[in-house]
Amino acid sequence: MKKRKLSDYWNMGTAIGLCTAVGIVLGALLQNVVLWLCIGAGVGVVLGAVSANKKL
């Protein structure tokens, strides 16, 4: 099996999706879904942009 780099799987959409999903779960647990959804999406955008810029 060929070894692949992380950049083959990780992109901006993945970062936004995963961080938003974590935000939804935290929001459900802390009973403020909208706030944590926005925080998760914002963190996902920042992580996606940084990782796209560095080309992991």
All heavy atoms as atom14 arrays in JSON, in Angstrom:
{
  "sequence": "MKKRKLSDYWNMGTAIGLCTAVGIVLGALLQNVVLWLCIGAGVGVVLGAVSANKKL",
  "atom14_mask": [
    [1, 1, 1, 1, 1, 1, 1, 1, 0, 0, 0, 0, 0, 0],
    [1, 1, 1, 1, 1, 1, 1, 1, 1, 0, 0, 0, 0, 0],
    [1, 1, 1, 1, 1, 1, 1, 1, 1, 0, 0, 0, 0, 0],
    [1, 1, 1, 1, 1, 1, 1, 1, 1, 1, 1, 0, 0, 0],
    [1, 1, 1, 1, 1, 1, 1, 1, 1, 0, 0, 0, 0, 0],
    [1, 1, 1, 1, 1, 1, 1, 1, 0, 0, 0, 0, 0, 0],
    [1, 1, 1, 1, 1, 1, 0, 0, 0, 0, 0, 0, 0, 0],
    [1, 1, 1, 1, 1, 1, 1, 1, 0, 0, 0, 0, 0, 0],
    [1, 1, 1, 1, 1, 1, 1, 1, 1, 1, 1, 1, 0, 0],
    [1, 1, 1, 1, 1, 1, 1, 1, 1, 1, 1, 1, 1, 1],
    [1, 1, 1, 1, 1, 1, 1, 1, 0, 0, 0, 0, 0, 0],
    [1, 1, 1, 1, 1, 1, 1, 1, 0, 0, 0, 0, 0, 0],
    [1, 1, 1, 1, 0, 0, 0, 0, 0, 0, 0, 0, 0, 0],
    [1, 1, 1, 1, 1, 1, 1, 0, 0, 0, 0, 0, 0, 0],
    [1, 1, 1, 1, 1, 0, 0, 0, 0, 0, 0, 0, 0, 0],
    [1, 1, 1, 1, 1, 1, 1, 1, 0, 0, 0, 0, 0, 0],
    [1, 1, 1, 1, 0, 0, 0, 0, 0, 0, 0, 0, 0, 0],
    [1, 1, 1, 1, 1, 1, 1, 1, 0, 0, 0, 0, 0, 0],
    [1, 1, 1, 1, 1, 1, 0, 0, 0, 0, 0, 0, 0, 0],
    [1, 1, 1, 1, 1, 1, 1, 0, 0, 0, 0, 0, 0, 0],
    [1, 1, 1, 1, 1, 0, 0, 0, 0, 0, 0, 0, 0, 0],
    [1, 1, 1, 1, 1, 1, 1, 0, 0, 0, 0, 0, 0, 0],
    [1, 1, 1, 1, 0, 0, 0, 0, 0, 0, 0, 0, 0, 0],
    [1, 1, 1, 1, 1, 1, 1, 1, 0, 0, 0, 0, 0, 0],
    [1, 1, 1, 1, 1, 1, 1, 0, 0, 0, 0, 0, 0, 0],
    [1, 1, 1, 1, 1, 1, 1, 1, 0, 0, 0, 0, 0, 0],
    [1, 1, 1, 1, 0, 0, 0, 0, 0, 0, 0, 0, 0, 0],
    [1, 1, 1, 1, 1, 0, 0, 0, 0, 0, 0, 0, 0, 0],
    [1, 1, 1, 1, 1, 1, 1, 1, 0, 0, 0, 0, 0, 0],
    [1, 1, 1, 1, 1, 1, 1, 1, 0, 0, 0, 0, 0, 0],
    [1, 1, 1, 1, 1, 1, 1, 1, 1, 0, 0, 0, 0, 0],
    [1, 1, 1, 1, 1, 1, 1, 1, 0, 0, 0, 0, 0, 0],
    [1, 1, 1, 1, 1, 1, 1, 0, 0, 0, 0, 0, 0, 0],
    [1, 1, 1, 1, 1, 1, 1, 0, 0, 0, 0, 0, 0, 0],
    [1, 1, 1, 1, 1, 1, 1, 1, 0, 0, 0, 0, 0, 0],
    [1, 1, 1, 1, 1, 1, 1, 1, 1, 1, 1, 1, 1, 1],
    [1, 1, 1, 1, 1, 1, 1, 1, 0, 0, 0, 0, 0, 0],
    [1, 1, 1, 1, 1, 1, 0, 0, 0, 0, 0, 0, 0, 0],
    [1, 1, 1, 1, 1, 1, 1, 1, 0, 0, 0, 0, 0, 0],
    [1, 1, 1, 1, 0, 0, 0, 0, 0, 0, 0, 0, 0, 0],
    [1, 1, 1, 1, 1, 0, 0, 0, 0, 0, 0, 0, 0, 0],
    [1, 1, 1, 1, 0, 0, 0, 0, 0, 0, 0, 0, 0, 0],
    [1, 1, 1, 1, 1, 1, 1, 0, 0, 0, 0, 0, 0, 0],
    [1, 1, 1, 1, 0, 0, 0, 0, 0, 0, 0, 0, 0, 0],
    [1, 1, 1, 1, 1, 1, 1, 0, 0, 0, 0, 0, 0, 0],
    [1, 1, 1, 1, 1, 1, 1, 0, 0, 0, 0, 0, 0, 0],
    [1, 1, 1, 1, 1, 1, 1, 1, 0, 0, 0, 0, 0, 0],
    [1, 1, 1, 1, 0, 0, 0, 0, 0, 0, 0, 0, 0, 0],
    [1, 1, 1, 1, 1, 0, 0, 0, 0, 0, 0, 0, 0, 0],
    [1, 1, 1, 1, 1, 1, 1, 0, 0, 0, 0, 0, 0, 0],
    [1, 1, 1, 1, 1, 1, 0, 0, 0, 0, 0, 0, 0, 0],
    [1, 1, 1, 1, 1, 0, 0, 0, 0, 0, 0, 0, 0, 0],
    [1, 1, 1, 1, 1, 1, 1, 1, 0, 0, 0, 0, 0, 0],
    [1, 1, 1, 1, 1, 1, 1, 1, 1, 0, 0, 0, 0, 0],
    [1, 1, 1, 1, 1, 1, 1, 1, 1, 0, 0, 0, 0, 0],
    [1, 1, 1, 1, 1, 1, 1, 1, 0, 0, 0, 0, 0, 0]
  ],
  "atom14_positions": [
    [[0.83, -1.18, 0.0], [0.0, 0.0, 0.0], [0.88, 1.24, 0.0], [1.85, 1.32, 0.75], [-0.9, -0.02, 1.23], [-1.92, 1.04, 1.24], [-3.09, 0.67, 2.57], [-4.25, 1.93, 2.25], [0.0, 0.0, 0.0], [0.0, 0.0, 0.0], [0.0, 0.0, 0.0], [0.0, 0.0, 0.0], [0.0, 0.0, 0.0], [0.0, 0.0, 0.0]],
    [[0.53, 2.18, -0.85], [1.32, 3.4, -1.0], [1.06, 4.35, 0.17], [-0.07, 4.6, 0.55], [0.93, 4.08, -2.31], [1.74, 5.28, -2.63], [1.29, 5.85, -3.98], [1.95, 7.16, -4.24], [1.46, 7.79, -5.45], [0.0, 0.0, 0.0], [0.0, 0.0, 0.0], [0.0, 0.0, 0.0], [0.0, 0.0, 0.0], [0.0, 0.0, 0.0]],
    [[2.14, 4.87, 0.75], [2.02, 5.8, 1.86], [1.66, 7.18, 1.32], [2.28, 7.67, 0.39], [3.34, 5.86, 2.63], [3.24, 6.65, 3.9], [4.51, 6.54, 4.71], [4.35, 7.28, 6.01], [5.54, 7.2, 6.83], [0.0, 0.0, 0.0], [0.0, 0.0, 0.0], [0.0, 0.0, 0.0], [0.0, 0.0, 0.0], [0.0, 0.0, 0.0]],
    [[0.64, 7.8, 1.9], [0.18, 9.1, 1.44], [0.46, 10.17, 2.48], [0.52, 9.89, 3.67], [-1.32, 9.06, 1.16], [-1.66, 8.14, 0.04], [-3.12, 8.21, -0.25], [-3.44, 7.3, -1.34], [-4.43, 7.48, -2.16], [-5.2, 8.51, -2.04], [-4.65, 6.62, -3.12], [0.0, 0.0, 0.0], [0.0, 0.0, 0.0], [0.0, 0.0, 0.0]],
    [[0.62, 11.39, 2.0], [0.84, 12.51, 2.9], [-0.49, 12.97, 3.49], [-1.55, 12.68, 2.96], [1.48, 13.68, 2.14], [2.84, 13.37, 1.58], [3.43, 14.59, 0.92], [2.57, 15.01, -0.26], [3.09, 16.09, -1.05], [0.0, 0.0, 0.0], [0.0, 0.0, 0.0], [0.0, 0.0, 0.0], [0.0, 0.0, 0.0], [0.0, 0.0, 0.0]],
    [[-0.4, 13.7, 4.56], [-1.6, 14.25, 5.19], [-2.32, 15.21, 4.25], [-3.54, 15.28, 4.25], [-1.22, 14.97, 6.49], [-2.36, 15.59, 7.29], [-3.36, 14.51, 7.71], [-1.83, 16.32, 8.49], [0.0, 0.0, 0.0], [0.0, 0.0, 0.0], [0.0, 0.0, 0.0], [0.0, 0.0, 0.0], [0.0, 0.0, 0.0], [0.0, 0.0, 0.0]],
    [[-1.59, 15.9, 3.41], [-2.22, 16.88, 2.51], [-3.11, 16.21, 1.47], [-3.92, 16.89, 0.84], [-1.14, 17.73, 1.82], [-0.31, 16.92, 1.03], [0.0, 0.0, 0.0], [0.0, 0.0, 0.0], [0.0, 0.0, 0.0], [0.0, 0.0, 0.0], [0.0, 0.0, 0.0], [0.0, 0.0, 0.0], [0.0, 0.0, 0.0], [0.0, 0.0, 0.0]],
    [[-2.96, 14.91, 1.25], [-3.85, 14.21, 0.34], [-5.27, 14.12, 0.89], [-6.23, 13.97, 0.15], [-3.34, 12.8, 0.04], [-2.06, 12.8, -0.76], [-1.75, 13.83, -1.4], [-1.37, 11.77, -0.75], [0.0, 0.0, 0.0], [0.0, 0.0, 0.0], [0.0, 0.0, 0.0], [0.0, 0.0, 0.0], [0.0, 0.0, 0.0], [0.0, 0.0, 0.0]],
    [[-5.41, 14.19, 2.21], [-6.7, 14.07, 2.86], [-7.2, 15.38, 3.47], [-8.38, 15.63, 3.52], [-6.64, 13.03, 3.98], [-6.22, 11.68, 3.5], [-4.95, 11.2, 3.73], [-7.11, 10.88, 2.79], [-4.56, 9.95, 3.28], [-6.73, 9.63, 2.34], [-5.46, 9.17, 2.6], [-5.08, 7.95, 2.15], [0.0, 0.0, 0.0], [0.0, 0.0, 0.0]],
    [[-6.29, 16.18, 3.97], [-6.64, 17.38, 4.72], [-6.69, 18.57, 3.77], [-5.73, 18.89, 3.11], [-5.6, 17.61, 5.81], [-5.93, 18.73, 6.73], [-5.43, 19.98, 6.69], [-6.82, 18.7, 7.84], [-5.95, 20.73, 7.71], [-6.82, 19.97, 8.42], [-7.63, 17.7, 8.38], [-7.58, 20.28, 9.53], [-8.4, 18.03, 9.48], [-8.37, 19.29, 10.05]],
    [[-7.82, 19.25, 3.73], [-7.95, 20.48, 2.96], [-8.83, 21.44, 3.74], [-9.27, 21.14, 4.84], [-8.47, 20.21, 1.55], [-9.8, 19.51, 1.55], [-10.58, 19.64, 2.48], [-10.08, 18.73, 0.51], [0.0, 0.0, 0.0], [0.0, 0.0, 0.0], [0.0, 0.0, 0.0], [0.0, 0.0, 0.0], [0.0, 0.0, 0.0], [0.0, 0.0, 0.0]],
    [[-9.13, 22.58, 3.15], [-9.89, 23.59, 3.86], [-11.3, 23.11, 4.19], [-11.81, 23.35, 5.29], [-9.94, 24.87, 3.05], [-10.47, 26.04, 3.8], [-10.04, 27.54, 2.99], [-9.64, 28.56, 4.36], [0.0, 0.0, 0.0], [0.0, 0.0, 0.0], [0.0, 0.0, 0.0], [0.0, 0.0, 0.0], [0.0, 0.0, 0.0], [0.0, 0.0, 0.0]],
    [[-11.93, 22.41, 3.28], [-13.27, 21.9, 3.53], [-13.31, 20.9, 4.66], [-14.24, 20.89, 5.47], [0.0, 0.0, 0.0], [0.0, 0.0, 0.0], [0.0, 0.0, 0.0], [0.0, 0.0, 0.0], [0.0, 0.0, 0.0], [0.0, 0.0, 0.0], [0.0, 0.0, 0.0], [0.0, 0.0, 0.0], [0.0, 0.0, 0.0], [0.0, 0.0, 0.0]],
    [[-12.3, 20.06, 4.73], [-12.22, 19.08, 5.82], [-12.06, 19.78, 7.16], [-12.71, 19.41, 8.14], [-11.04, 18.12, 5.58], [-11.17, 17.55, 4.29], [-11.0, 17.03, 6.61], [0.0, 0.0, 0.0], [0.0, 0.0, 0.0], [0.0, 0.0, 0.0], [0.0, 0.0, 0.0], [0.0, 0.0, 0.0], [0.0, 0.0, 0.0], [0.0, 0.0, 0.0]],
    [[-11.2, 20.78, 7.21], [-10.98, 21.51, 8.45], [-12.25, 22.2, 8.91], [-12.62, 22.13, 10.09], [-9.86, 22.53, 8.27], [0.0, 0.0, 0.0], [0.0, 0.0, 0.0], [0.0, 0.0, 0.0], [0.0, 0.0, 0.0], [0.0, 0.0, 0.0], [0.0, 0.0, 0.0], [0.0, 0.0, 0.0], [0.0, 0.0, 0.0], [0.0, 0.0, 0.0]],
    [[-12.95, 22.86, 7.99], [-14.18, 23.55, 8.36], [-15.23, 22.55, 8.81], [-15.9, 22.75, 9.84], [-14.7, 24.39, 7.17], [-13.73, 25.53, 6.87], [-16.09, 24.95, 7.47], [-14.03, 26.25, 5.58], [0.0, 0.0, 0.0], [0.0, 0.0, 0.0], [0.0, 0.0, 0.0], [0.0, 0.0, 0.0], [0.0, 0.0, 0.0], [0.0, 0.0, 0.0]],
    [[-15.38, 21.46, 8.09], [-16.39, 20.45, 8.44], [-16.14, 19.82, 9.79], [-17.06, 19.68, 10.61], [0.0, 0.0, 0.0], [0.0, 0.0, 0.0], [0.0, 0.0, 0.0], [0.0, 0.0, 0.0], [0.0, 0.0, 0.0], [0.0, 0.0, 0.0], [0.0, 0.0, 0.0], [0.0, 0.0, 0.0], [0.0, 0.0, 0.0], [0.0, 0.0, 0.0]],
    [[-14.9, 19.42, 10.06], [-14.6, 18.76, 11.33], [-14.73, 19.72, 12.51], [-15.29, 19.35, 13.55], [-13.19, 18.16, 11.29], [-13.04, 16.92, 10.43], [-11.58, 16.48, 10.41], [-13.91, 15.79, 10.95], [0.0, 0.0, 0.0], [0.0, 0.0, 0.0], [0.0, 0.0, 0.0], [0.0, 0.0, 0.0], [0.0, 0.0, 0.0], [0.0, 0.0, 0.0]],
    [[-14.23, 20.94, 12.36], [-14.33, 21.89, 13.46], [-15.77, 22.32, 13.71], [-16.17, 22.54, 14.84], [-13.45, 23.11, 13.2], [-11.7, 22.72, 13.27], [0.0, 0.0, 0.0], [0.0, 0.0, 0.0], [0.0, 0.0, 0.0], [0.0, 0.0, 0.0], [0.0, 0.0, 0.0], [0.0, 0.0, 0.0], [0.0, 0.0, 0.0], [0.0, 0.0, 0.0]],
    [[-16.56, 22.44, 12.65], [-17.97, 22.77, 12.81], [-18.7, 21.63, 13.52], [-19.55, 21.87, 14.39], [-18.62, 23.06, 11.46], [-17.91, 24.12, 10.83], [-20.07, 23.44, 11.61], [0.0, 0.0, 0.0], [0.0, 0.0, 0.0], [0.0, 0.0, 0.0], [0.0, 0.0, 0.0], [0.0, 0.0, 0.0], [0.0, 0.0, 0.0], [0.0, 0.0, 0.0]],
    [[-18.38, 20.39, 13.17], [-19.01, 19.24, 13.84], [-18.67, 19.23, 15.32], [-19.54, 18.99, 16.17], [-18.56, 17.95, 13.18], [0.0, 0.0, 0.0], [0.0, 0.0, 0.0], [0.0, 0.0, 0.0], [0.0, 0.0, 0.0], [0.0, 0.0, 0.0], [0.0, 0.0, 0.0], [0.0, 0.0, 0.0], [0.0, 0.0, 0.0], [0.0, 0.0, 0.0]],
    [[-17.43, 19.52, 15.65], [-17.03, 19.59, 17.07], [-17.78, 20.73, 17.75], [-18.23, 20.6, 18.9], [-15.5, 19.76, 17.19], [-15.1, 20.08, 18.62], [-14.8, 18.5, 16.72], [0.0, 0.0, 0.0], [0.0, 0.0, 0.0], [0.0, 0.0, 0.0], [0.0, 0.0, 0.0], [0.0, 0.0, 0.0], [0.0, 0.0, 0.0], [0.0, 0.0, 0.0]],
    [[-17.93, 21.85, 17.05], [-18.68, 22.98, 17.6], [-20.13, 22.64, 17.88], [-20.7, 23.06, 18.89], [0.0, 0.0, 0.0], [0.0, 0.0, 0.0], [0.0, 0.0, 0.0], [0.0, 0.0, 0.0], [0.0, 0.0, 0.0], [0.0, 0.0, 0.0], [0.0, 0.0, 0.0], [0.0, 0.0, 0.0], [0.0, 0.0, 0.0], [0.0, 0.0, 0.0]],
    [[-20.75, 21.88, 16.99], [-22.15, 21.48, 17.19], [-22.27, 20.58, 18.42], [-23.18, 20.73, 19.23], [-22.7, 20.78, 15.94], [-22.86, 21.8, 14.81], [-24.02, 20.09, 16.23], [-23.18, 21.17, 13.47], [0.0, 0.0, 0.0], [0.0, 0.0, 0.0], [0.0, 0.0, 0.0], [0.0, 0.0, 0.0], [0.0, 0.0, 0.0], [0.0, 0.0, 0.0]],
    [[-21.34, 19.65, 18.56], [-21.37, 18.75, 19.73], [-21.16, 19.53, 21.02], [-21.89, 19.34, 22.0], [-20.31, 17.63, 19.58], [-20.16, 16.84, 20.86], [-20.67, 16.72, 18.42], [0.0, 0.0, 0.0], [0.0, 0.0, 0.0], [0.0, 0.0, 0.0], [0.0, 0.0, 0.0], [0.0, 0.0, 0.0], [0.0, 0.0, 0.0], [0.0, 0.0, 0.0]],
    [[-20.18, 20.44, 21.02], [-19.96, 21.26, 22.22], [-21.18, 22.13, 22.5], [-21.56, 22.31, 23.66], [-18.72, 22.14, 22.04], [-17.38, 21.48, 22.26], [-16.26, 22.45, 21.92], [-17.25, 21.02, 23.69], [0.0, 0.0, 0.0], [0.0, 0.0, 0.0], [0.0, 0.0, 0.0], [0.0, 0.0, 0.0], [0.0, 0.0, 0.0], [0.0, 0.0, 0.0]],
    [[-21.77, 22.69, 21.45], [-22.96, 23.51, 21.64], [-24.12, 22.73, 22.21], [-24.87, 23.23, 23.04], [0.0, 0.0, 0.0], [0.0, 0.0, 0.0], [0.0, 0.0, 0.0], [0.0, 0.0, 0.0], [0.0, 0.0, 0.0], [0.0, 0.0, 0.0], [0.0, 0.0, 0.0], [0.0, 0.0, 0.0], [0.0, 0.0, 0.0], [0.0, 0.0, 0.0]],
    [[-24.28, 21.49, 21.78], [-25.35, 20.66, 22.32], [-25.09, 20.34, 23.79], [-26.02, 20.31, 24.6], [-25.46, 19.37, 21.51], [0.0, 0.0, 0.0], [0.0, 0.0, 0.0], [0.0, 0.0, 0.0], [0.0, 0.0, 0.0], [0.0, 0.0, 0.0], [0.0, 0.0, 0.0], [0.0, 0.0, 0.0], [0.0, 0.0, 0.0], [0.0, 0.0, 0.0]],
    [[-23.85, 20.1, 24.12], [-23.52, 19.8, 25.52], [-23.64, 21.02, 26.41], [-24.06, 20.93, 27.56], [-22.1, 19.22, 25.62], [-21.9, 17.84, 24.99], [-20.43, 17.47, 25.03], [-22.73, 16.8, 25.71], [0.0, 0.0, 0.0], [0.0, 0.0, 0.0], [0.0, 0.0, 0.0], [0.0, 0.0, 0.0], [0.0, 0.0, 0.0], [0.0, 0.0, 0.0]],
    [[-23.25, 22.19, 25.89], [-23.28, 23.41, 26.69], [-24.56, 24.22, 26.47], [-24.7, 25.31, 27.02], [-22.05, 24.27, 26.36], [-20.71, 23.6, 26.66], [-19.56, 24.45, 26.17], [-20.58, 23.31, 28.15], [0.0, 0.0, 0.0], [0.0, 0.0, 0.0], [0.0, 0.0, 0.0], [0.0, 0.0, 0.0], [0.0, 0.0, 0.0], [0.0, 0.0, 0.0]],
    [[-25.46, 23.72, 25.65], [-26.78, 24.3, 25.38], [-26.71, 25.7, 24.79], [-27.47, 26.59, 25.16], [-27.62, 24.26, 26.64], [-27.75, 22.85, 27.12], [-28.74, 22.66, 28.22], [-29.28, 23.6, 28.73], [-28.95, 21.42, 28.57], [0.0, 0.0, 0.0], [0.0, 0.0, 0.0], [0.0, 0.0, 0.0], [0.0, 0.0, 0.0], [0.0, 0.0, 0.0]],
    [[-25.76, 25.89, 23.87], [-25.67, 27.13, 23.1], [-25.11, 26.76, 21.73], [-23.97, 27.06, 21.41], [-24.79, 28.14, 23.82], [-24.99, 29.53, 23.26], [-25.58, 29.69, 22.19], [-24.49, 30.52, 23.97], [0.0, 0.0, 0.0], [0.0, 0.0, 0.0], [0.0, 0.0, 0.0], [0.0, 0.0, 0.0], [0.0, 0.0, 0.0], [0.0, 0.0, 0.0]],
    [[-25.93, 26.11, 20.92], [-25.47, 25.52, 19.66], [-24.98, 26.58, 18.68], [-23.95, 26.42, 18.05], [-26.59, 24.66, 19.03], [-26.16, 24.14, 17.67], [-26.95, 23.51, 19.94], [0.0, 0.0, 0.0], [0.0, 0.0, 0.0], [0.0, 0.0, 0.0], [0.0, 0.0, 0.0], [0.0, 0.0, 0.0], [0.0, 0.0, 0.0], [0.0, 0.0, 0.0]],
    [[-25.71, 27.69, 18.56], [-25.36, 28.7, 17.55], [-23.99, 29.31, 17.83], [-23.18, 29.47, 16.92], [-26.46, 29.79, 17.48], [-26.06, 30.89, 16.54], [-27.78, 29.17, 17.07], [0.0, 0.0, 0.0], [0.0, 0.0, 0.0], [0.0, 0.0, 0.0], [0.0, 0.0, 0.0], [0.0, 0.0, 0.0], [0.0, 0.0, 0.0], [0.0, 0.0, 0.0]],
    [[-23.72, 29.64, 19.07], [-22.43, 30.23, 19.43], [-21.29, 29.28, 19.09], [-20.31, 29.65, 18.44], [-22.4, 30.58, 20.92], [-21.05, 31.06, 21.45], [-20.69, 32.41, 20.84], [-21.06, 31.13, 22.95], [0.0, 0.0, 0.0], [0.0, 0.0, 0.0], [0.0, 0.0, 0.0], [0.0, 0.0, 0.0], [0.0, 0.0, 0.0], [0.0, 0.0, 0.0]],
    [[-21.42, 28.02, 19.52], [-20.35, 27.06, 19.29], [-20.24, 26.64, 17.84], [-19.16, 26.31, 17.36], [-20.51, 25.86, 20.21], [-20.1, 26.22, 21.61], [-20.92, 26.56, 22.63], [-18.77, 26.34, 22.09], [-20.17, 26.88, 23.73], [-18.85, 26.74, 23.44], [-17.51, 26.14, 21.54], [-17.73, 26.95, 24.22], [-16.4, 26.33, 22.33], [-16.5, 26.73, 23.65]],
    [[-21.34, 26.69, 17.1], [-21.3, 26.44, 15.67], [-20.45, 27.5, 14.98], [-19.59, 27.2, 14.15], [-22.72, 26.43, 15.09], [-22.83, 26.32, 13.57], [-22.42, 24.93, 13.12], [-24.24, 26.63, 13.14], [0.0, 0.0, 0.0], [0.0, 0.0, 0.0], [0.0, 0.0, 0.0], [0.0, 0.0, 0.0], [0.0, 0.0, 0.0], [0.0, 0.0, 0.0]],
    [[-20.67, 28.75, 15.34], [-19.88, 29.85, 14.76], [-18.42, 29.78, 15.17], [-17.53, 30.0, 14.34], [-20.48, 31.19, 15.16], [-22.1, 31.49, 14.48], [0.0, 0.0, 0.0], [0.0, 0.0, 0.0], [0.0, 0.0, 0.0], [0.0, 0.0, 0.0], [0.0, 0.0, 0.0], [0.0, 0.0, 0.0], [0.0, 0.0, 0.0], [0.0, 0.0, 0.0]],
    [[-18.17, 29.46, 16.42], [-16.78, 29.33, 16.88], [-16.09, 28.18, 16.16], [-14.95, 28.32, 15.69], [-16.74, 29.12, 18.41], [-17.15, 30.4, 19.13], [-15.36, 28.67, 18.87], [-17.32, 30.25, 20.62], [0.0, 0.0, 0.0], [0.0, 0.0, 0.0], [0.0, 0.0, 0.0], [0.0, 0.0, 0.0], [0.0, 0.0, 0.0], [0.0, 0.0, 0.0]],
    [[-16.76, 27.05, 16.03], [-16.17, 25.9, 15.35], [-15.88, 26.19, 13.88], [-14.83, 25.83, 13.36], [0.0, 0.0, 0.0], [0.0, 0.0, 0.0], [0.0, 0.0, 0.0], [0.0, 0.0, 0.0], [0.0, 0.0, 0.0], [0.0, 0.0, 0.0], [0.0, 0.0, 0.0], [0.0, 0.0, 0.0], [0.0, 0.0, 0.0], [0.0, 0.0, 0.0]],
    [[-16.81, 26.85, 13.21], [-16.6, 27.19, 11.8], [-15.45, 28.18, 11.65], [-14.63, 28.08, 10.73], [-17.87, 27.76, 11.2], [0.0, 0.0, 0.0], [0.0, 0.0, 0.0], [0.0, 0.0, 0.0], [0.0, 0.0, 0.0], [0.0, 0.0, 0.0], [0.0, 0.0, 0.0], [0.0, 0.0, 0.0], [0.0, 0.0, 0.0], [0.0, 0.0, 0.0]],
    [[-15.37, 29.15, 12.55], [-14.27, 30.12, 12.5], [-12.93, 29.47, 12.71], [-11.96, 29.77, 12.0], [0.0, 0.0, 0.0], [0.0, 0.0, 0.0], [0.0, 0.0, 0.0], [0.0, 0.0, 0.0], [0.0, 0.0, 0.0], [0.0, 0.0, 0.0], [0.0, 0.0, 0.0], [0.0, 0.0, 0.0], [0.0, 0.0, 0.0], [0.0, 0.0, 0.0]],
    [[-12.85, 28.58, 13.68], [-11.59, 27.86, 13.93], [-11.24, 26.99, 12.72], [-10.08, 26.9, 12.32], [-11.7, 27.02, 15.22], [-10.52, 26.07, 15.36], [-11.77, 27.93, 16.43], [0.0, 0.0, 0.0], [0.0, 0.0, 0.0], [0.0, 0.0, 0.0], [0.0, 0.0, 0.0], [0.0, 0.0, 0.0], [0.0, 0.0, 0.0], [0.0, 0.0, 0.0]],
    [[-12.25, 26.37, 12.12], [-12.01, 25.54, 10.94], [-11.46, 26.35, 9.77], [-10.57, 25.89, 9.06], [0.0, 0.0, 0.0], [0.0, 0.0, 0.0], [0.0, 0.0, 0.0], [0.0, 0.0, 0.0], [0.0, 0.0, 0.0], [0.0, 0.0, 0.0], [0.0, 0.0, 0.0], [0.0, 0.0, 0.0], [0.0, 0.0, 0.0], [0.0, 0.0, 0.0]],
    [[-11.98, 27.56, 9.58], [-11.48, 28.41, 8.5], [-10.03, 28.79, 8.75], [-9.19, 28.74, 7.84], [-12.36, 29.68, 8.37], [-11.71, 30.71, 7.47], [-13.73, 29.3, 7.83], [0.0, 0.0, 0.0], [0.0, 0.0, 0.0], [0.0, 0.0, 0.0], [0.0, 0.0, 0.0], [0.0, 0.0, 0.0], [0.0, 0.0, 0.0], [0.0, 0.0, 0.0]],
    [[-9.71, 29.14, 9.98], [-8.33, 29.52, 10.3], [-7.39, 28.33, 10.13], [-6.32, 28.44, 9.5], [-8.24, 30.09, 11.73], [-6.8, 30.28, 12.16], [-8.99, 31.41, 11.81], [0.0, 0.0, 0.0], [0.0, 0.0, 0.0], [0.0, 0.0, 0.0], [0.0, 0.0, 0.0], [0.0, 0.0, 0.0], [0.0, 0.0, 0.0], [0.0, 0.0, 0.0]],
    [[-7.76, 27.17, 10.66], [-6.91, 25.98, 10.52], [-6.75, 25.57, 9.05], [-5.68, 25.2, 8.61], [-7.49, 24.8, 11.3], [-7.32, 24.83, 12.81], [-8.03, 23.65, 13.44], [-5.87, 24.85, 13.19], [0.0, 0.0, 0.0], [0.0, 0.0, 0.0], [0.0, 0.0, 0.0], [0.0, 0.0, 0.0], [0.0, 0.0, 0.0], [0.0, 0.0, 0.0]],
    [[-7.85, 25.65, 8.31], [-7.79, 25.31, 6.89], [-6.9, 26.24, 6.11], [-6.12, 25.81, 5.26], [0.0, 0.0, 0.0], [0.0, 0.0, 0.0], [0.0, 0.0, 0.0], [0.0, 0.0, 0.0], [0.0, 0.0, 0.0], [0.0, 0.0, 0.0], [0.0, 0.0, 0.0], [0.0, 0.0, 0.0], [0.0, 0.0, 0.0], [0.0, 0.0, 0.0]],
    [[-6.98, 27.53, 6.41], [-6.15, 28.51, 5.71], [-4.67, 28.32, 6.05], [-3.8, 28.38, 5.16], [-6.59, 29.92, 6.06], [0.0, 0.0, 0.0], [0.0, 0.0, 0.0], [0.0, 0.0, 0.0], [0.0, 0.0, 0.0], [0.0, 0.0, 0.0], [0.0, 0.0, 0.0], [0.0, 0.0, 0.0], [0.0, 0.0, 0.0], [0.0, 0.0, 0.0]],
    [[-4.37, 28.09, 7.31], [-2.98, 27.89, 7.72], [-2.42, 26.62, 7.09], [-1.3, 26.6, 6.56], [-2.87, 27.85, 9.26], [-1.51, 27.35, 9.7], [-3.14, 29.22, 9.83], [0.0, 0.0, 0.0], [0.0, 0.0, 0.0], [0.0, 0.0, 0.0], [0.0, 0.0, 0.0], [0.0, 0.0, 0.0], [0.0, 0.0, 0.0], [0.0, 0.0, 0.0]],
    [[-3.19, 25.54, 7.13], [-2.7, 24.28, 6.57], [-2.59, 24.35, 5.04], [-1.69, 23.76, 4.46], [-3.57, 23.11, 6.98], [-4.85, 23.22, 6.43], [0.0, 0.0, 0.0], [0.0, 0.0, 0.0], [0.0, 0.0, 0.0], [0.0, 0.0, 0.0], [0.0, 0.0, 0.0], [0.0, 0.0, 0.0], [0.0, 0.0, 0.0], [0.0, 0.0, 0.0]],
    [[-3.48, 25.09, 4.39], [-3.39, 25.25, 2.94], [-2.17, 26.09, 2.58], [-1.52, 25.84, 1.56], [-4.65, 25.88, 2.39], [0.0, 0.0, 0.0], [0.0, 0.0, 0.0], [0.0, 0.0, 0.0], [0.0, 0.0, 0.0], [0.0, 0.0, 0.0], [0.0, 0.0, 0.0], [0.0, 0.0, 0.0], [0.0, 0.0, 0.0], [0.0, 0.0, 0.0]],
    [[-1.86, 27.05, 3.42], [-0.71, 27.91, 3.17], [0.6, 27.15, 3.38], [1.56, 27.35, 2.64], [-0.77, 29.13, 4.1], [0.21, 30.21, 3.69], [0.65, 30.25, 2.55], [0.52, 31.08, 4.62], [0.0, 0.0, 0.0], [0.0, 0.0, 0.0], [0.0, 0.0, 0.0], [0.0, 0.0, 0.0], [0.0, 0.0, 0.0], [0.0, 0.0, 0.0]],
    [[0.64, 26.29, 4.37], [1.88, 25.54, 4.68], [2.02, 24.28, 3.84], [3.08, 23.7, 3.81], [1.92, 25.19, 6.15], [2.1, 26.39, 7.03], [2.61, 26.0, 8.38], [2.81, 27.24, 9.19], [4.14, 27.39, 9.68], [0.0, 0.0, 0.0], [0.0, 0.0, 0.0], [0.0, 0.0, 0.0], [0.0, 0.0, 0.0], [0.0, 0.0, 0.0]],
    [[0.95, 23.8, 3.22], [0.97, 22.58, 2.41], [1.55, 21.41, 3.18], [2.59, 20.88, 2.87], [1.76, 22.78, 1.12], [1.18, 23.8, 0.21], [0.03, 23.23, -0.55], [-0.44, 24.27, -1.55], [-1.65, 23.98, -2.16], [0.0, 0.0, 0.0], [0.0, 0.0, 0.0], [0.0, 0.0, 0.0], [0.0, 0.0, 0.0], [0.0, 0.0, 0.0]],
    [[0.83, 21.0, 4.22], [1.3, 19.9, 5.09], [1.71, 18.73, 4.27], [1.2, 17.89, 3.83], [0.23, 19.55, 6.12], [-0.06, 20.63, 7.13], [-1.23, 20.2, 8.01], [1.13, 20.91, 7.99], [0.0, 0.0, 0.0], [0.0, 0.0, 0.0], [0.0, 0.0, 0.0], [0.0, 0.0, 0.0], [0.0, 0.0, 0.0], [0.0, 0.0, 0.0]]
  ]
}
